[in-house]
Amino acid sequence: MGKLGRGEQREGGTSGDHDDAAEPMASPVPTGAGIVELSQPLHISFHNAIQLIVSNVQELVQ
């Protein structure tokens, strides 16, 4: 029963969902190489974004 259920899910909607997910995943892969080169600026901006979120949350808590 379990094997049949898995096979039906893969043949049915799951395989289609994986195909749809695979296409968008393919496009970020080349950009991922560029992101590695820009890791430091992105890390700084990401850190600044976290600081902004933390400060906003602290204001909401107070």
N, C-alpha and C positions, 0 to 999 in steps of 0.2 A: 504493500500500500504506500509506504513512504517513498519508495523509488518511483512508483508511478506518479505520485503527487509532484515530486520534484521535476520529473520529465514534462508533465503537463504545464507546470508553471514556466519552465524554461522555454518550451515551444510556444506557449501562449503569450501573455503580456510581458513577462519578465525579459525575454530575449529582445523584444521590440524596445523596451525601456533601456536595456543595456546598449542597444545600437544607437538610440538617440543620445544617450549620455556619452557614448564613445566619440561622437562627432564633435561636440563642444570641448571635450577633454583634449582632442587632438590639436585644436587651435591654441590653447594656453601653453602647450608644450614648447613651441618655438619661443614664445614670449618669456617662458620660464628661464631660458638661457640669458635673455636680456635682463631679467630681474636679478639673476645672480650677479651680473656686472654692477647693477645699481643697488646692491644689497644695503650698503651703508646709508645712502640718502633715504631709501625707503624705510630702513630701520629707524632713522632719526624722526622721519615724519610719522611713522607708526607710534613711536614713543611719545611724540608730542600729542598725537591724537588720544593716546591712553591718558596722558596727564590732563587733557581737557575734559575727558569723560569723568575721571576721578574727581576733579575739582567740581564739576557740575553735580555729581552724585553727592559730594560732601555738602554742597549748598542745599540740595534737596533734603538731605537728612537733617540738617540744622533747621 
